[in-house]
Every structure is written in structure tokens, then in C-alpha cells.
Amino acid sequence: MRVMISGGGTGGHIYPALALIKRLQERQLLDAVMYVGTPKGLESRIVPAAGIPFETIELQGFRRRLTWDNVHTVTLFIQAVRRAKQMVRDFKPDIVIGTGGYVSSAIVYAAARAHVPTMIHEQNSIAGVTNKFLAHYVDKILIAFPDAAGQFKHQQQKIALVGNPRAQEVAGLQPNDRLSEFALSPDRSTVLVFGGSRGAAPINNAVIEAVPDFAGQSYQVLFVTGNAHYEAVTAKLAAIKVPGNVKVVPYIDNMPAILPDITLLVGRAGATSIAEITALGIPSILVPSPYVTHNHQTKNAQSMASTGAAVLLPESDLTGKSLLNAITVIMGDDDRQKKMHTATLALGHPQASDDIIAIMQDLIH
């Protein structure tokens, strides 16, 4: 099939698209693919690096209040739709998919108006502005969280709960010895602290405060600071005796590969992270970022915590002591770990990409 896909702005919109493309390639179902993004967005670096044909549209998001910028945005949108229509005519896709971010609005809208089969994928519990707009025009609305269905009240017949394509990428991974690369034991229970690709200063500060108390614990800690925070963190830790069961690194390439060896994850509640941990059944302590649109990470974390799959620790309550207490309670209770593992797996969608592909095939045929 010929697939046109668009999503950008954040990794949470881009990586699900790449995971779906990868699965289509693995199943030899892809005749041609075109990824449409913005020239300055994160996707402009990530997608070409993955070897996927990439085209651009000049577009920007709407402000959340009335400004002259929005007048310019409307003009850009009209121009972008005009270019998108030409791209659709030239590429002749069998289906067009939007994975979020304002860039997908023009290409998916243009395809829908041209009567090309279309779908959108919403990764979070709270739908983004672009997907709410496109929901009126597309043939299918794919969601990763059951709670997201309520965001599309007038399009219920279009909704399918499929999970996140990133889940299928990690679902088959097995424990390995990657922990030894960080001078940690593959045979010891491990807590991974990871504040996202850029890191998170509040999480880092709480860990720094808790580091002395990790000494003598039965578990080991892999602390990923984020490249931007690494120097500041190591400078603060220089005044503290870091125990041997704690390893501090700026970043981990191919993070999913290490996840099967993790006993407990401490981190943000972004859609991609949750897709990965639910696919593998990793218990988690989630510290949602309060700085994201519509506070959607809190809603994501609440969906996890309500089933016993995760512990929700608001950033406003995050200290070294509260983090240490939360870790100690879980790591000291094997029965709770097993229950969290089971609850987390129950929320996962390890066949997400294949389920999406089946829907794509139905729409095309």
C-alpha cells in the first residue's frame, strides 16, 4: 500500500508513526511511504535519519487566545492545504494518517476533502487541538487510552481503541545483559530513573537528595539525567558519596533495549513511555509533567494509577524523601511488584501496530 503519514512537534507524535512504518515494512505491506512534517520541527531530523522519504509543509500552531499571530496562522493553513492537496495528487496515497501536531492538520484535511481514506491516532488521554479538529473529517479515530474516547463525543462510531504502535516495537524484547554496560549487575533488581529525552530537573533534584539513602539497599539504581542536566547533576553529586549501587549517565541510546531488565521505572507520564512500560508490564512511579498542554500527562498517569499499575507522585509532592519512600515500598514488596506487573500488562496493547494495519486494510478495501 501507498501510505502518507504526518505528525510532528514532539517525539510522542513522531515515534508512533515510525513504529507503524517499521511494522508495515516488516510485513512487506508497504509499496511507498511519504512522511510530511515541518522544516524546523523535530521530525525534520528524526525522520530522514530513519531513512524515510520526508517532505515539508510550512505551518504553525494556533495561539490559545486571539492574536494577530492567529491571522497569520490561518493564512499559512490555507496555503498549506493548497500544497497538501498537490502532494496528495502527486503521491496518490491509498491512505493518509495523522499522528498529532499541527503539521498533520493540513495534510489529513486535504486528503479527507479529496476522498482519500484517512485516520488519526491520539496517543494521550486528552486529545490535542489538531486531532479534535480533524476528527470531524477523518474516517477513523484511533486512541491509546479508553479515557480519550470522551474527547470525541460526536464521533463515537469512528473510534477504535488500539494502543500505541511503539508498544509492539518493545513487546517482544527479552532480558539481556545491557546493565553490565553501566557496571550494574544483570542479576540484581534495578530501578531506572528517567525524566524523558531532555531530562527533568525536579526529578533529578529529588534523586540527588535521595542518593545517600540508596546505599545498602538490595536494589541498584540507574539514574539517567538527560544530556542538558548531566553536568549540573554531577557537580552536585561531587559533594556526596555516591554509593556503588547507583550509576549516573546523561543519556541511553536505544532505551527500549534496556527496559526488559528494569524492575521499577521512575519517570514522566508521556504517551510513548507508557506504551513501552505497559507492553512489558514494568511497575512505575509516575511524576507527570505539569508543563504540558491540558496537563495530559496527569490524566495519563491517573489512568495507570487507577488500576494499580502505577503510583502517581505529583511534582508538587516530589522530594527526595517522598521519592525514596515510594521506591522503598514497592521494591520491598515482591507481591506488590507482581500485582503491578499484572495490572500494567493488562493496560498494554502489544499488537497495536498490527491492529492499526488491519483497520487500514479495511478502509482501503
C-alpha positions in Angstrom: 0.0 0.0 0.0 1.0 3.6 -0.5 1.0 5.4 2.9 1.2 9.1 3.6 1.8 9.9 7.3 2.1 13.2 9.2 3.0 14.1 12.8 5.4 16.3 14.5 6.4 18.7 17.2 7.3 16.2 19.8 8.7 12.6 19.9 5.3 11.5 21.2 3.8 12.2 17.7 6.8 11.1 15.7 7.9 7.7 17.2 4.4 6.1 16.9 4.4 6.9 13.2 7.9 5.5 12.7 6.9 2.3 14.6 3.9 1.8 12.4 6.0 2.3 9.2 8.6 -0.2 10.5 5.9 -2.8 11.1 4.5 -2.2 7.6 7.9 -2.8 6.2 8.4 -5.9 8.3 5.2 -7.4 6.9 6.1 -6.3 3.4 2.9 -4.3 3.0 4.5 -1.0 2.1 4.8 -0.1 -1.5 5.7 3.5 -0.9 5.7 5.9 2.1 5.9 9.7 2.4 6.3 11.4 5.8 5.1 15.1 5.9 6.4 17.4 8.6 7.6 21.0 9.1 11.1 22.1 8.0 12.1 23.1 11.5 10.4 20.6 13.7 12.0 17.6 15.5 10.7 15.4 12.7 12.9 17.1 10.2 15.9 15.5 11.8 14.5 12.2 13.1 12.6 11.0 10.0 15.3 11.4 7.4 17.8 9.8 9.8 15.5 6.8 9.8 15.7 6.6 6.0 12.1 7.5 5.4 11.2 9.9 2.5 10.4 13.2 4.0 8.6 16.3 2.6 7.7 19.6 4.4 4.9 22.0 4.8 5.2 25.4 6.3 2.7 25.7 9.1 2.4 26.8 12.7 0.1 26.2 15.6 -2.7 28.4 16.8 -2.3 30.5 19.9 -4.8 29.8 22.7 -6.0 33.4 22.7 -6.9 35.8 19.9 -3.8 37.4 18.5 -2.5 38.7 15.1 -0.4 35.6 15.0 -3.5 33.6 14.6 -4.4 35.6 11.5 -1.1 34.7 10.0 -1.6 31.1 11.1 -4.9 31.0 9.2 -3.2 32.3 6.1 -0.4 29.7 6.5 -3.0 26.9 6.9 -4.8 27.9 3.7 -1.5 27.9 1.8 -0.5 24.6 3.5 -3.8 22.9 2.5 -3.2 24.0 -1.1 0.3 22.5 -1.1 -1.0 19.4 0.7 -3.7 18.8 -2.0 -1.0 18.9 -4.6 1.1 16.5 -2.6 -1.8 14.1 -2.3 -2.5 14.3 -6.0 1.2 13.6 -6.9 1.8 10.8 -4.4 -1.6 9.1 -4.8 -1.7 7.5 -1.3 -4.0 4.7 -0.5 -4.4 6.1 3.0 -3.3 9.2 5.0 -2.6 9.0 8.7 -2.1 11.9 11.2 -0.4 11.2 14.5 -0.8 14.6 16.0 0.9 18.0 16.0 -0.4 21.0 14.0 1.5 19.9 10.8 -0.8 16.9 10.4 -3.9 19.2 10.2 -3.2 20.4 6.6 -2.3 17.0 5.0 -5.0 15.0 6.7 -7.7 17.6 6.0 -6.6 17.9 2.3 -6.7 14.1 1.9 -10.2 13.8 3.5 -11.5 16.5 1.2 -10.1 14.6 -1.7 -11.9 11.4 -0.5 -8.8 9.6 0.3 -9.2 7.2 3.3 -7.9 8.9 6.4 -7.3 8.2 10.1 -5.8 10.0 13.1 -4.0 8.5 16.1 -4.4 10.1 19.6 -1.7 8.9 22.0 -2.9 10.7 25.1 -5.9 10.6 27.4 -6.7 14.2 26.5 -6.9 14.9 22.8 -4.9 17.6 21.1 -6.4 20.5 19.3 -5.3 19.2 15.9 -6.9 15.8 16.4 -10.1 17.4 17.7 -10.3 19.4 14.5 -9.6 16.5 12.2 -12.0 14.2 14.0 -14.8 15.8 12.0 -13.3 14.8 8.7 -11.4 11.5 9.0 -12.8 8.0 8.6 -11.3 6.5 11.7 -10.1 7.8 15.1 -7.6 5.6 16.8 -6.9 6.0 20.6 -4.4 4.7 23.0 -6.3 5.3 26.3 -10.0 4.5 26.9 -10.4 7.9 28.5 -9.7 9.6 25.2 -13.0 8.4 23.7 -14.8 11.1 25.7 -12.9 13.7 23.8 -14.7 12.8 20.6 -18.3 12.9 21.7 -19.9 13.3 18.3 -17.7 10.8 16.5 -18.1 7.7 18.7 -18.8 5.4 15.7 -15.3 6.2 14.3 -13.3 5.3 17.4 -11.1 2.2 17.8 -9.0 1.5 20.9 -5.7 0.2 19.6 -2.9 1.4 21.9 0.3 2.9 20.7 2.4 1.5 17.9 5.5 1.9 20.0 4.2 -0.8 22.2 4.6 -3.5 19.6 8.2 -2.5 19.0 9.2 -3.4 22.6 6.7 -6.1 23.4 8.9 -8.9 22.2 12.1 -7.7 23.9 13.8 -10.1 26.3 16.1 -9.5 29.3 19.7 -9.1 28.3 23.0 -8.0 29.8 22.9 -4.3 28.9 23.0 -3.4 32.5 26.6 -4.6 32.6 27.5 -1.7 30.2 26.8 0.6 33.2 28.7 -1.5 35.7 25.5 -2.8 37.1 24.6 -6.5 37.8 22.1 -8.1 35.4 21.0 -10.3 38.3 20.0 -7.6 40.7 16.7 -5.7 40.9 17.0 -2.4 39.2 15.3 1.0 39.4 15.5 3.1 36.3 15.0 6.9 36.8 14.4 8.7 33.5 13.0 12.1 33.2 12.4 11.9 29.4 14.7 12.5 26.5 15.6 16.0 27.7 15.6 15.1 31.4 13.6 16.7 34.2 15.2 18.9 36.8 12.6 18.3 39.5 13.1 14.5 39.3 16.9 14.9 39.1 16.9 17.1 42.3 14.8 14.6 44.2 17.1 11.7 43.2 20.2 13.8 44.2 18.6 14.3 47.6 17.8 10.5 47.9 21.2 9.2 46.7 22.8 8.8 50.1 19.9 6.6 51.3 20.3 4.3 48.3 23.4 2.9 50.0 22.9 -0.6 51.4 19.7 -1.2 49.6 19.1 -4.6 48.0 18.4 -2.9 44.6 20.5 -0.8 42.3 19.7 2.5 40.6 20.3 3.6 37.0 19.9 7.4 37.0 19.5 9.0 33.6 19.8 12.8 34.0 19.3 13.9 30.4 22.2 15.5 28.4 21.3 19.1 29.3 21.3 18.4 33.1 24.3 16.0 33.4 27.0 18.5 34.3 24.8 20.2 36.9 23.8 16.9 38.4 27.4 15.5 38.6 28.6 18.8 40.1 26.0 18.5 42.9 26.8 14.8 43.4 30.5 15.6 43.7 29.9 16.7 47.3 28.1 13.5 48.1 29.5 10.0 48.4 27.6 8.2 45.6 27.1 4.5 46.6 28.3 1.8 44.3 24.8 0.6 43.5 24.0 3.9 41.9 25.1 4.7 38.4 24.6 8.2 36.8 24.5 8.6 33.0 23.5 11.5 30.7 21.5 9.5 28.2 20.9 5.9 27.0 20.8 5.2 23.3 18.1 2.7 22.4 16.4 3.0 25.7 13.8 0.3 24.9 16.5 -2.4 24.8 17.3 -1.9 28.5 13.7 -2.0 29.7 13.2 -5.8 30.0 15.9 -5.7 32.7 14.1 -3.0 34.8 12.2 -3.8 37.9 10.7 -0.4 38.6 10.7 2.8 36.4 10.5 6.3 37.8 9.7 8.9 35.2 7.2 11.2 33.4 3.9 10.0 32.0 4.3 10.7 28.3 2.4 8.5 25.9 5.5 6.8 24.5 6.9 5.9 27.9 3.5 4.5 29.0 3.2 2.5 25.8 6.6 0.9 26.4 6.1 0.1 30.1 2.6 -1.4 29.6 3.8 -3.6 26.7 6.4 -5.0 29.1 4.5 -4.9 32.4 7.0 -2.7 34.2 5.7 -1.3 37.5 6.2 2.5 37.7 6.2 5.6 39.8 4.9 8.4 37.5 5.7 12.0 38.0 3.6 13.8 35.4 5.0 17.0 33.8 2.7 19.9 34.8 4.0 21.9 31.9 2.3 20.0 29.0 -0.8 21.0 27.1 -4.1 20.4 29.1 -2.0 18.7 31.8 -2.5 15.5 29.8 0.3 13.6 31.5 -1.6 13.7 34.8 -4.6 12.2 33.1 -2.3 9.5 31.6 -0.9 8.7 35.0 -4.3 8.7 36.6 -5.4 6.1 34.1 -2.5 3.9 35.2 -2.8 4.5 38.9 -6.5 3.8 39.0 -5.9 0.1 38.1 -2.9 -0.3 40.5 -0.4 -0.4 37.6 1.5 2.7 38.8 2.0 5.1 41.7 1.2 8.7 40.9 3.6 11.1 42.6 2.7 14.7 41.7 5.6 17.0 41.1 4.3 19.3 43.8 4.8 16.5 46.3 8.1 15.3 44.9 11.1 15.4 47.3 14.0 13.1 48.0 12.1 11.7 50.9 8.8 11.1 49.1 10.6 9.5 46.2 12.7 7.3 48.4 9.6 6.2 50.3 7.7 5.3 47.2 10.6 3.3 45.8 11.2 1.5 49.1 7.5 0.5 49.5 7.5 -1.1 46.0 11.0 -2.6 46.0 10.4 -4.1 49.4 7.3 -5.9 48.4 7.6 -8.7 45.9 3.8 -9.4 45.9 3.1 -5.8 45.1 5.6 -5.8 42.2 3.8 -8.9 40.8 0.4 -7.3 41.1 1.6 -4.0 39.5 3.2 -6.1 36.7 -0.1 -7.9 36.0 -2.1 -4.6 36.1 0.4 -2.9 33.8 0.3 -5.7 31.3 -3.5 -5.6 31.3 -3.3 -2.0 30.0 -0.9 -2.8 27.2 -1.5 -3.3 23.5 1.4 -5.5 22.3 -0.3 -5.9 18.9 -1.0 -2.2 18.4 0.6 -1.8 15.0 -1.0 -5.0 13.6 -4.4 -3.9 14.9 -3.9 -0.5 13.2 -2.8 -2.2 9.9 -5.9 -4.3 9.9 -8.0 -1.1 10.2 -6.0 0.5 7.4 -6.7 -2.5 5.2 -10.4 -2.4 5.9 -10.5 1.3 5.0 -8.6 0.8 1.8 -10.7 -2.1 0.6 
